[in-house]
Amino acid sequence: MTEPQVWTLIGVFAAGMFGTMTLMSTMLLRSMQNGFEGMRAEFGSGIESARTDIRALHGRIDHLDRDVNAISRHLFGIDRG
């Protein structure tokens, strides 16, 4: 363990391992960020679709309320005075 070649090989091996760990962690981080961005976009479009559906349903309920009021006024003679 006193030869310089051994210490050089240990240093090269340690540097290689450190570089490999850095590369792998960077790649994992980028992959996770891309996945999160994709999920954020997917959820955003899903929420916007749900909002559109709720607005359409709200409009249908308003029309239904108007129609029920017209039917009740007609049946009970409210609109005839």
C-alpha positions in Angstrom: 0.0 0.0 0.0 3.0 2.3 -0.1 3.5 2.4 -3.8 2.3 5.5 -5.7 0.6 3.4 -8.4 -1.7 1.9 -5.8 -2.8 5.3 -4.5 -3.1 6.6 -8.1 -5.4 3.7 -8.9 -7.4 4.3 -5.7 -7.8 8.0 -6.6 -8.8 7.2 -10.2 -11.3 4.6 -9.0 -12.8 7.0 -6.4 -13.0 9.8 -9.0 -14.7 7.5 -11.5 -17.2 6.3 -8.9 -17.9 9.9 -7.8 -18.4 10.9 -11.4 -20.7 8.0 -12.1 -22.8 8.8 -9.0 -23.1 12.4 -10.0 -24.1 11.5 -13.6 -26.8 9.0 -12.4 -28.2 11.5 -9.8 -28.4 14.2 -12.4 -30.1 12.0 -14.9 -32.6 10.8 -12.3 -33.4 14.3 -11.3 -34.0 15.4 -14.9 -36.2 12.4 -15.5 -38.2 13.1 -12.4 -38.6 16.8 -13.3 -39.8 15.9 -16.8 -42.3 13.4 -15.3 -43.6 16.0 -12.9 -44.0 18.6 -15.7 -45.9 16.0 -17.8 -48.2 15.2 -14.9 -48.8 18.9 -14.2 -49.8 19.5 -17.8 -52.1 16.4 -17.8 -53.8 17.5 -14.6 -54.1 21.0 -15.9 -55.9 19.9 -19.0 -58.1 17.5 -17.0 -59.1 20.2 -14.6 -59.9 22.6 -17.5 -62.0 19.8 -19.1 -63.9 19.3 -15.8 -64.5 23.1 -15.5 -65.9 23.1 -19.1 -68.2 20.2 -18.2 -69.4 21.9 -15.0 -70.1 25.1 -16.9 -72.2 23.2 -19.5 -74.1 21.4 -16.7 -74.7 24.7 -14.9 -76.2 26.1 -18.2 -78.4 23.0 -18.5 -79.6 23.4 -14.9 -80.5 27.0 -15.5 -82.6 26.0 -18.6 -84.2 23.2 -16.6 -85.1 25.7 -13.8 -86.6 28.1 -16.3 -88.7 25.2 -17.9 -89.9 23.9 -14.6 -91.0 27.4 -13.5 -92.8 27.9 -16.8 -94.6 24.5 -16.4 -95.6 25.3 -12.8 -96.9 28.7 -13.8 -98.9 27.1 -16.5 -100.3 24.3 -14.4 -101.2 26.5 -11.4 -102.5 29.4 -13.6 -100.1 31.9 -12.2 -99.4 33.5 -15.6 -103.1 34.0 -16.4 -103.7 36.5 -13.6 
